[in-house]
Amino acid sequence: MSNHYDLVIVGGGLVGGSLACALRDTGLRIAIIEKVPASAAIQPSYDERVIALSHGSRRIFTGMGLWSAIAPEAEPIRRIHISDRGHAGFAHLSAEEEGVDSLGEVVPARAMGAAIEQALAEHPRIDWLRPGRIVALNLNAEQARLEVMLPDGHRSLSASLVVAADGGDSSLRERLGIPLRDRDYGQQAIISTVLAEQAPARTRGTAFERFTRSGPLAMLPMTQGRYSVVWTAWEREAPGILALDDQAFVARLQQRFGQRLGRLTQPARRFAYPLRLRLARQITRERFALIGNAAHTLHPVAGQGFNLGLRDVAELTDLLVEAQSTAADPGGVALLKAYQRRRRADHLATAGLTDGLVRLFGLPCPHAQLGRNLGLVGLDLLPPLRHRLARRFMGLEGRLPRLARGLPPVSSAFLRWADSSSEETP
Ligand SMILES: Cc1cc2nc3c(=O)[nH]c(=O)nc-3n(C[C@H](O)[C@H](O)[C@H](O)COP(=O)(O)OP(=O)(O)OC[C@H]3O[C@@H](n4cnc5c(N)ncnc54)[C@H](O)[C@@H]3O)c2cc1C
């Protein structure tokens, strides 16, 4: 078997796996190098996290042909309620006002992981190399060369393009010395799920983002009346919260969130994630691109990180399909320049929005509190402003690649043409 691939994806988590899925029927030969074995009890990307997927991301999964496998575990978000704890101001975004059936969907990461794995299982043009570890990487104008350590020994590969989807601590980004903007928020996100068994009917489908002195607290609606909790706490507070027993945890949560969802019960296990902002200053090198958390790791406020990574996937897919249809080099300078140009503004705007929210709502001074309240009241009273914000949360701003319009990456006319030309090939 040839050791040359059109594309090598390093990191087969939510974003790397999605890129492989998007390209699985394009005819490209793809390898995925993943450090965790297929049989691992916990895949670090498909863990207990519950993800708020934007409306645009749902379209991307639809275009990839995966939405029908994910939908049974998805709960639609019909409204978003934003408030500042202890103050009167609040704002609402609503699907009805935006003319869509939902602003987004809440989905366990595990459900997306299962759909991705199923779509890639035994695919003839995709090789999983796992558990795999890159021991050498050499990029040059002609091709990328990689040495991979696998359970049965070393393997040498070459590729037209290497995409690093190896997460926030990306070892490839580090190996290539790509500089970062890096901010440690000094906070941790504690996640769990709870049951809101007596939630008033009017709160059905409402996601709550409540800003508190130690950071935002999100409650996201899930199937079967459960809510996903993303509780941001200062690093010094987090161990104490994690050590609480179920009853004490729910009592603290209820005190922080209030009574909008009635009595909260049956908390699931708690997990904590340290929070940082990491933004790579460049997202391409010769025959190399960064996507997902490897390019941008954000604070989970407003649930933007994976949605931003999926938009990287959609754009890179468009560029790779376009290159293929014109017989252009899939790792060439033109493609990489276009990727950098098309993704940079979205990365900066989304990172700026999440970082700005964390800092604005984290300021304790009375002027900031007043400003926040006026801001929330203003947002609630000004439909054009609300509409703008809703479009950004829904991931529908700017130029939309094919997948982000809910279309398959390759048109059916092109597939028919490709099939007929391969039959003609002797
Ligand atoms: C508490 C919390 C809540 C969140 N909520 C939301 C939300 O509601 N909405 C949203 O859009 N985003 C959310 N996010 C962000 C989202 O989880 C991430 O953006 C997303 O998981 C990034 O996926 P990724 O595939 O880029 O990276 P990861 O999920 O980090 O996956 C990286 C993959 O690469 C593999 N890997 C790592 N190193 C190597 C290596 N050297 N070689 C080979 N493989 C390697 C790993 O095993 C893993 O499979 C949240 C994040 C947190 C922490």
The ligand as an ORCA input file, in Angstrom:
! r2SCAN-3c Opt
* xyz 0 1
  C     -16.547     22.984     29.598
  C     -16.568     23.217     28.125
  C     -17.763     23.442     27.467
  C     -17.778     23.695     26.098
  N     -18.971     23.968     25.493
  C     -18.992     24.271     24.183
  C     -20.236     24.595     23.533
  O     -21.299     24.608     24.152
  N     -20.204     24.904     22.209
  C     -19.039     24.910     21.487
  O     -19.069     25.201     20.282
  N     -17.861     24.591     22.075
  C     -17.816     24.279     23.385
  N     -16.622     23.954     23.983
  C     -15.406     23.886     23.154
  C     -15.248     22.515     22.492
  O     -15.288     21.488     23.454
  C     -13.919     22.466     21.743
  O     -13.832     23.587     20.895
  C     -13.790     21.200     20.901
  O     -13.834     20.056     21.712
  C     -12.459     21.232     20.142
  O     -12.316     20.064     19.390
  P     -10.916     19.700     18.727
  O     -11.173     18.430     17.979
  O     -10.356     20.877     18.032
  O      -9.932     19.441     19.947
  P     -10.000     18.273     21.110
  O     -11.405     18.079     21.459
  O      -9.029     18.711     22.103
  O      -9.483     16.997     20.322
  C      -8.127     16.818     20.005
  C      -7.916     15.388     19.512
  O      -6.555     15.231     19.143
  C      -5.984     14.108     19.800
  N      -4.572     14.436     20.004
  C      -4.045     15.324     20.868
  N      -2.707     15.382     20.731
  C      -2.381     14.510     19.740
  C      -1.154     14.129     19.133
  N      -0.005     14.664     19.513
  N      -1.186     13.200     18.155
  C      -2.361     12.658     17.737
  N      -3.560     12.985     18.289
  C      -3.573     13.905     19.265
  C      -6.796     13.959     21.075
  O      -6.715     12.654     21.595
  C      -8.195     14.326     20.578
  O      -8.808     13.223     19.973
  C     -16.573     23.708     25.369
  C     -15.362     23.476     26.012
  C     -15.355     23.238     27.381
  C     -14.035     23.013     28.068
*
